[in-house]
Amino acid sequence: MSAHKYIVMEDLEDEDGIAKYEKYYSKEGLIDKLLKVAKKAGVKVIYAVFLLYYTLLDDTFPSKEKLIIIGALGYFIFPFDFIPDVIPFLGYTDDLLALIFAIRKVYVHVTPEIEEHSKVQVRSIFGEVDEKEFNLF
């Protein structure tokens, strides 16, 4: 394992580390990544992405906390992960870890409307989804 990959995993454990990935975030990059990997990444990862994305768009969400979300979404978009996305069953584990870290930090701002809108988006991609699939923690 290279030193770079080790540093990336440590980055997922604190806000400052995740913030490094903000430069990789863009709406276009996020949409492109979602279109490419949704089915492979799975319901939980995609639901977490939508929760963060719609929380970020919420006008009542505090600006000072946006960096947490932008960093986590940037990590999701980032092409080089601690665990490469091509590894079956494990490839999106690090992405989910970063996304859940961010959700835990901002969850107080996730409204029932954001949760419902995110579920609708996930179902538009995956079809019928068991409600248990939306449990992230």
N, C-alpha and C positions, 0 to 999 in steps of 0.2 A: 504494500500500500504506500503510495507516495505521500510525502509531507503535505502537499497541497490538498489532497483528499482528506487527510486528518484534520487540517485546519477548517475545511468546509464543514465537517461534522460538528466541530466545536461551535461554529458559527450559529448552528441551529439552536443552541442552548441559551442564547441571550439576545436582547433587543438590539444591541449595538452590532452583533454579528450578522443578524438577519438584515439590518439596515444596509449592509454592504451591497446587497443584491438589488437595491432600488433602481440602479441604473439599467437593469435588465427589464424593468417593468414598462410596458406600454399597453394601451387598450388593444391595439392591433396585434401585438405579440401574444397577448393573452388569448385573444380569439383564435389566432392561428394555432397556438398550442392546443387549445381545447378541441378544435376541429381535427387535429392530427391524432390526439391520444385519448380522447374521452372514453371510448369503449375499453381500451387497454388499461387505463388508469383505474377505472372502476367508479362506482357510485360515491363512495365516501370521499375520495379525492376531489371529484368534480363538484360534489355538494359543498365541500369546504371552500373550494375556489369561488363558487357562486355566493356563498355566505359572505366571504371577505369582499368580493367585488361589489355586491350591493350595499354592504355596510359602508364601504369607501365612498359610494355615490350619495349616501344619505346626507342631506344638508345639515342635519343636527349632529353629525359625527364630528368630534373635536379635531381640528387641523393638526394639533401636536401629536396625535396618535396615528395619523395617516401613514407615517413612515413605517410603522410596524406592519401594516397590511401591504403596503407597496413593496416592502422588502420580502415578505413571504411570497407574494405573487411573482415578484422578480425571480426568486429562487425556483419557483415552479417553472418559469419560462427558461431559466438558465440552462444552457445545453449540456453542461458538464456537472453531474451530480456525484455525491458521495457514493451512492448506489446507482449505477447506470440503469436508466429506465428500461433498457432492453432485457434485463434479467427477469425471467418469468417469476411472478408472485412476490418478488422483493423490490422490483425496479422503482416503484413509486412510494416506498416506505419512507424514505428521507423527505420526499416532497410532502407527504401527509404529516410527518412530524413537524415540519416548518409551518404548515398551514394550521395545524391544531394549536401549536404554540401561539400563533397570532390570534386565533379565535379565542383562546382562553384569556388573552390579554385584553381583548376588546368586546368580549361576549356581552357585557352589560349594555352595549349599544346595538346588539342584534335584536331587532324588533320581531314580533310575530309575523309582520308583513314581509320582512326580509326573509325569514325562514320559509314562509309559504311561497314567495316568488322564486326562491332558490330551488325548492322542491319541484315546482312547476317546470323550471328550466331543465332540471335533471330528468324528469319524466319525459320531457320532449326529446331527450337524447336516448334514454334507455327504455322507454315504454313504462309498463307497470313496474313499480318498485315497492318492495315490502317496506313498511314504515320503519322497521328495525334498522334498515340500511342507513337511515339518517341519524342514527345515534353515533356521535363522534367521540363522546367520553362518558 
